[in-house]
């Protein structure tokens, strides 16, 4: 484990972010990131627990749950220390794990997704504890996983399940995903669309293109089966969600010649669905339309997450008020974007998401404005002060 950071470092989100970026924690590698976070939080008085989960067929993943305080309410900050691969290393203008500051920006893999937010929360906690002489009318916890950017099998969901069996509960949770769009704090996520991937295989009878009466072309069936999926909308959306969307992502035949009717064809599609549906409802909707054609087919689905909404209320009001106080502008409450670990947390407590601008997430030269790191720390600090004001 790394040495405990000095007190001045625990208050400085830029220095904390630099230290975290220098840890090459590409999923599923821990890379020293959780060691560093544990050292920082331990120095602030947190009790830290490491949890390693290893499902058969998946890589083992290290996770951290840290808590300060033994009474409720328990305010949890959730995030991840793992990052996506850097891609073409030569395309970067700096070392992706060098955490170099150029002008008013900090560049490095994970700067915005989401080591910057983790750093901001640690700094915010340190400042709040210093202002309150270390006392809180409740508890603060951090749930940091190393398995968010990949399959999310051995991460947040497993930690929450373990905590629940031990009687550990969360009262509210703030996830530090990079939700901001044009400026810091302009978007708070209060829900997410569900996501599921479908794979369709259609069978026919192979034959010569000159004698189609002796064959059964599966691609003709496939075209007719896909048509209603893309032409008939699932819904028109609602007050908090846009219309659900089905996007065909690939059609594959693997037929290298022009005079053979193939024996089968496949297609894959992704569905982003709102809270008007469950994944089971969506699957039934798809199958009903495929069955209209009467072809021989197999259909399989993999569900990444169900749709959910934390209705506007005390948590989102607190976060929005603090954003407006710090930035001078009111944020939008949104459910846009992809999935996040909030899809697991919503089963345990109210959850919302607020973090840095997402423009450079997963890109070459991922970078965060230094002013935004300080601003996010101020917002998180205000949220904690507001939550524990009573």
C-alpha positions in Angstrom: 0.0 0.0 0.0 1.2 3.5 -0.7 2.0 5.9 2.1 -0.7 8.0 3.5 -0.9 11.3 1.6 0.0 14.4 3.6 -2.9 16.5 4.9 -2.4 19.3 2.3 -2.7 16.7 -0.5 -6.0 15.4 0.8 -7.4 18.9 0.5 -6.1 19.5 -3.1 -8.2 17.9 -5.9 -5.6 18.6 -8.5 -2.8 16.9 -6.7 -5.2 14.0 -5.8 -6.3 13.7 -9.4 -2.7 13.7 -10.6 -1.8 10.9 -8.2 -4.7 8.8 -9.3 -4.1 9.3 -13.0 -0.5 8.1 -12.5 -2.0 4.7 -11.5 -2.4 2.6 -14.7 -5.7 1.1 -13.6 -7.1 -0.2 -16.9 -9.9 -2.6 -16.1 -9.4 -5.1 -14.4 -6.0 -3.9 -13.1 -6.1 -2.1 -9.8 -2.9 -0.3 -10.8 -2.3 1.2 -7.3 -5.4 3.5 -7.5 -7.4 1.8 -4.8 -4.3 1.6 -2.6 -3.9 5.4 -3.0 -7.6 6.1 -2.2 -7.4 3.8 0.8 -4.4 5.7 2.1 -6.0 9.1 1.6 -9.3 8.0 3.3 -7.5 6.2 6.1 -5.7 9.4 6.8 -9.0 11.1 7.2 -10.3 8.5 9.7 -12.2 6.2 7.4 -12.5 2.5 8.0 -11.6 0.9 4.7 -12.5 -2.5 3.4 -11.2 -4.1 0.2 -13.4 -6.6 -1.5 -12.2 -8.9 -4.3 -14.8 -10.7 -6.4 -14.0 -13.4 -9.0 -16.9 -14.9 -10.9 -16.0 -18.0 -13.0 -15.0 -16.9 -16.4 -14.2 -13.3 -15.4 -11.2 -11.5 -14.2 -10.9 -10.9 -10.4 -11.7 -7.3 -9.5 -10.6 -5.3 -6.4 -13.1 -2.9 -4.9 -13.1 -0.5 -1.9 -15.8 0.4 0.6 -14.8 3.1 3.1 -17.0 4.5 5.8 -16.5 7.3 8.4 -19.1 7.2 11.2 -21.2 4.4 12.7 -24.7 6.0 12.7 -27.1 7.1 10.1 -27.8 8.7 7.8 -25.1 7.3 5.5 -24.3 9.6 2.6 -22.4 7.5 0.0 -20.3 8.7 -2.9 -19.9 6.0 -5.6 -17.4 5.9 -8.4 -14.8 3.9 -10.2 -11.0 3.9 -10.3 -10.7 1.8 -13.5 -10.2 3.4 -16.9 -10.5 2.4 -20.5 -7.4 1.6 -22.5 -5.5 4.5 -23.9 -5.8 3.3 -27.5 -3.1 4.6 -29.8 -0.4 5.6 -27.4 1.4 7.5 -30.1 -1.6 9.7 -30.7 -1.4 11.2 -27.3 0.4 14.5 -26.9 1.6 13.5 -23.4 2.1 10.3 -21.5 -1.5 9.1 -20.8 -0.5 8.2 -17.3 1.8 11.1 -16.7 -0.9 13.5 -15.3 0.7 16.4 -17.0 -0.6 20.0 -16.6 -0.6 22.1 -19.7 -1.9 25.6 -19.2 -5.1 25.3 -17.3 -5.8 21.7 -18.0 -4.8 18.3 -16.5 -4.3 15.7 -19.2 -4.4 11.9 -18.7 -6.5 8.8 -19.0 -9.3 9.0 -16.4 -9.1 12.8 -15.9 -12.8 13.2 -16.3 -14.0 9.5 -16.3 -13.7 9.5 -13.4 -10.6 10.0 -11.3 -11.2 13.7 -11.2 -14.5 13.3 -9.5 -13.0 10.8 -7.0 -10.3 13.4 -6.2 -12.9 16.1 -5.8 -14.9 14.1 -3.4 -11.9 13.2 -1.2 -10.9 16.9 -1.1 -14.5 17.9 -0.3 -14.7 15.4 2.6 -11.3 16.6 3.9 -12.5 20.2 4.0 -15.9 19.4 5.5 -14.2 17.3 8.3 -11.7 20.1 9.0 -14.5 22.6 9.3 -16.4 20.4 11.7 -13.4 19.2 13.7 -14.0 15.7 12.4 -17.5 15.3 13.8 -20.6 14.4 11.7 -24.2 13.8 12.6 -24.2 10.6 10.5 -21.8 8.8 8.2 -20.0 9.4 4.9 -19.0 6.4 2.8 -17.2 5.8 -0.5 -17.9 2.8 -2.8 -15.2 2.7 -5.4 -15.1 -0.2 -7.9 -12.4 -1.3 -10.3 -15.0 -2.9 -12.7 -17.2 -0.1 -14.2 -15.6 0.4 -17.6 -15.9 -3.3 -18.7 -18.4 -6.0 -17.9 -19.4 -4.7 -14.4 -19.7 -8.3 -13.0 -17.4 -8.1 -10.0 -17.9 -4.5 -9.0 -20.5 -2.3 -7.5 -23.4 -4.8 -7.7 -21.3 -7.4 -5.8 -20.2 -4.9 -3.2 -23.8 -3.8 -2.6 -25.0 -7.4 -2.2 -22.3 -8.1 0.3 -23.0 -4.9 2.3 -26.7 -5.8 2.4 -26.1 -9.2 3.8 -24.1 -7.6 6.6 -26.8 -5.1 7.4 -24.9 -2.1 6.0 -27.3 0.4 4.3 -27.0 3.6 2.3 -29.4 6.4 2.7 -28.6 8.4 -0.4 -25.9 8.1 -3.1 -24.1 10.5 -5.4 -22.3 9.0 -8.4 -19.5 11.1 -9.8 -19.9 10.1 -13.5 -19.0 13.0 -15.9 -22.6 14.2 -16.5 -21.8 17.9 -17.3 -22.2 18.9 -20.9 -21.2 22.5 -21.9 -20.3 23.8 -18.5 -19.6 22.3 -15.0 -22.8 21.2 -13.3 -25.2 22.0 -16.1 -26.6 18.4 -16.1 -27.6 16.1 -13.2 -28.6 12.6 -14.0 -31.7 11.4 -12.1 -32.2 8.2 -14.0 -30.9 6.2 -17.0 -32.4 4.3 -19.9 -32.2 0.6 -19.8 -29.9 -1.1 -22.4 -30.2 -4.5 -24.0 -28.5 -6.2 -26.9 -30.3 -8.6 -29.2 -28.8 -11.2 -31.6 -31.1 -12.6 -34.3 -30.2 -15.6 -36.3 -32.5 -16.5 -39.2 -32.3 -19.9 -41.0 -33.2 -20.8 -44.5 -32.2 -23.3 -47.2 -29.1 -22.8 -49.1 -29.3 -23.0 -52.9 -28.4 -21.5 -56.3 -29.4 -18.0 -57.0 -30.6 -19.2 -60.5 -33.1 -21.6 -58.8 -34.6 -19.7 -55.9 -37.7 -21.9 -56.0 -35.4 -24.7 -54.7 -34.1 -22.6 -51.8 -35.4 -20.5 -49.0 -33.5 -17.2 -48.7 -33.0 -16.3 -45.0 -31.9 -12.8 -45.8 -35.3 -12.0 -47.3 -36.9 -13.1 -44.1 -34.3 -11.1 -42.1 -35.1 -7.9 -43.9 -38.8 -8.4 -43.3 -38.2 -9.2 -39.7 -36.0 -6.1 -39.1 -38.4 -3.7 -40.8 -41.0 -3.4 -38.1 -38.4 -3.2 -35.4 -37.0 0.0 -36.9 -40.3 1.4 -38.3 -42.6 0.9 -35.4 -41.6 2.9 -32.3 -41.7 1.4 -28.9 -43.1 4.6 -27.4 -43.1 8.4 -27.7 -41.2 9.0 -24.4 -42.5 10.8 -21.3 -41.7 13.8 -19.1 -38.4 12.5 -18.0 -37.2 10.2 -20.8 -36.9 10.5 -24.6 -38.5 7.9 -26.8 -37.0 4.4 -26.6 -34.6 3.6 -29.5 -33.7 0.4 -31.4 -30.6 0.6 -33.5 -29.4 -2.2 -35.8 -25.6 -2.5 -35.2 -24.6 -5.2 -37.7 -26.0 -7.6 -40.3 -23.7 -10.5 -41.1 -23.9 -13.2 -43.8 -20.4 -14.3 -44.5 -21.2 -15.1 -48.1 -18.2 -14.6 -50.3 -19.9 -15.5 -53.6 -22.7 -14.0 -55.7 -24.5 -17.1 -56.9 -25.3 -18.8 -53.6 -28.3 -18.2 -51.5 -26.9 -18.5 -47.9 -28.3 -20.9 -45.3 -28.5 -18.3 -42.6 -28.0 -14.7 -41.7 -27.6 -12.8 -38.5 -28.3 -9.3 -37.2 -27.5 -7.6 -33.9 -29.3 -4.6 -32.4 -29.2 -2.4 -29.3 -32.3 -1.1 -27.6 -32.2 1.9 -25.2 -35.5 1.8 -23.4 -37.1 4.2 -21.0 -39.0 3.6 -17.7 -42.2 2.8 -19.6 -40.8 -0.7 -20.1 -38.9 -3.5 -18.4 -36.4 -5.6 -20.4 -39.0 -8.4 -20.4 -41.6 -6.2 -22.0 -39.2 -5.1 -24.7 -38.2 -8.7 -25.5 -41.9 -9.6 -25.8 -42.4 -6.6 -28.1 -39.5 -7.7 -30.3 -40.6 -11.4 -30.5 -44.2 -10.5 -31.4 -42.9 -8.6 -34.5 -40.5 -11.3 -35.5 -43.1 -13.9 -35.3 -45.2 -12.1 -37.8 -42.9 -13.3 -40.6 -43.1 -16.9 -39.7 -39.4 -17.7 -40.4 -37.1 -20.1 -38.5 -35.1 -18.0 -36.1 -33.2 -17.9 -32.8 -33.1 -14.7 -30.7 -31.0 -14.1 -27.7 -30.7 -11.0 -25.4 -28.1 -9.6 -23.0 -29.4 -7.0 -20.6 -26.9 -4.4 -19.4 -29.4 -2.7 -17.1 -33.0 -1.8 -16.5 -34.3 1.7 -16.9 -34.9 3.7 -13.7 -35.8 7.1 -12.4 -35.2 8.7 -9.1 -38.1 11.2 -9.1 -37.1 14.8 -8.4 -37.1 15.3 -4.7 -34.9 16.0 -1.7 -31.7 14.6 -3.2 -31.9 16.2 -6.6 -33.1 19.5 -5.0 -30.1 19.5 -2.7 -27.6 18.9 -5.5 -29.3 21.4 -7.9 -29.3 24.0 -5.2 -25.6 23.6 -4.5 -24.7 23.6 -8.2 -26.6 26.9 -8.6 -25.0 28.4 -5.5 -21.5 27.5 -6.7 -21.9 28.2 -10.5 -24.7 30.7 -10.5 -26.7 28.7 -13.0 -29.5 26.1 -12.5 -28.8 22.6 -13.8 -31.0 20.4 -16.0 -32.3 17.1 -14.6 -31.7 14.5 -17.3 -31.8 10.8 -18.0 -29.7 10.9 -21.2 -26.6 9.0 -22.0 -25.5 5.4 -21.5 -25.6 3.2 -18.5 -23.7 3.6 -15.2 -23.4 1.8 -11.9 -26.3 3.9 -10.7 -28.4 1.1 -12.3 -27.3 -1.1 -9.4 -27.4 1.5 -6.7 -31.0 2.5 -7.4 -32.2 -0.8 -5.9 -30.8 0.3 -2.5 -31.3 4.0 -2.1 -32.1 7.2 -4.0 -29.3 8.0 -6.4 -28.2 10.9 -8.6 -25.2 11.6 -10.7 -23.1 14.7 -11.0 -19.5 15.1 -12.3 -17.2 16.8 -14.7 -17.7 17.7 -18.4 -17.8 14.6 -20.5 -16.5 16.0 -23.8 -13.1 14.2 -23.7 -14.1 11.0 -21.9 -12.5 7.9 -23.4 -10.7 10.1 -26.0 -7.1 10.7 -26.8 -5.8 13.5 -24.6 -8.6 13.2 -22.1 -8.4 16.3 -20.0 -10.1 18.3 -17.3 -10.0 22.0 -16.7 -8.3 22.8 -13.4 -11.0 25.3 -12.6 -13.6 22.5 -13.0 -11.8 20.3 -10.5 -11.8 23.0 -7.9 -15.4 23.9 -8.8 -16.6 20.3 -8.5 -14.9 20.1 -5.1 -16.8 23.2 -4.0 -20.1 21.7 -5.2 -19.5 18.4 -3.4 -18.4 20.3 -0.3 -21.7 22.3 -0.4 -23.7 19.1 -0.9 -22.1 17.5 2.2 -22.6 20.6 4.3 -26.3 20.8 3.2 -27.0 17.1 3.8 -25.5 17.2 7.3 -26.8 20.7 8.2 -29.4 19.2 10.6 
